[in-house]
Amino acid sequence: MRMSIALVLVLAGCTGDAPPSNRTCAGNLYDLCLTEHDCMSGNCHTFASQGFEVCSTPCTTGDDRPCKPNGEQATCSAGYCTPAAANDCKLPHQ
């Protein structure tokens, strides 16, 4: 009986969600940012409809190639590379 209870408790604790990242944002493409100084590209862009502010890079609307250097899911929209989500990292000053 004790073994069954322990197994249920262990399984109940497994939600399948990955733990939050402990990685500090380094200013890479699609890392979280607050100012242009947080980004290696010098471009911290607010994507209000997606609800995040990340390091981005200018692009030519319709040409998604510069937005996917490492296979990221991103598109060029309104002249900036727009990712599907921000990278999983914490701002260094948080």
Secondary structure as UniProt FT lines:
FT   HELIX           2..13
FT   TURN            29..30
FT   HELIX           36..38
FT   TURN            40..41
FT   STRAND          44..47
FT   TURN            48..51
FT   STRAND          52..55
FT   TURN            61..62
FT   HELIX           65..67
FT   TURN            69..70
FT   STRAND          74..77
FT   TURN            78..79
FT   STRAND          80..83
FT   TURN            92..93
//
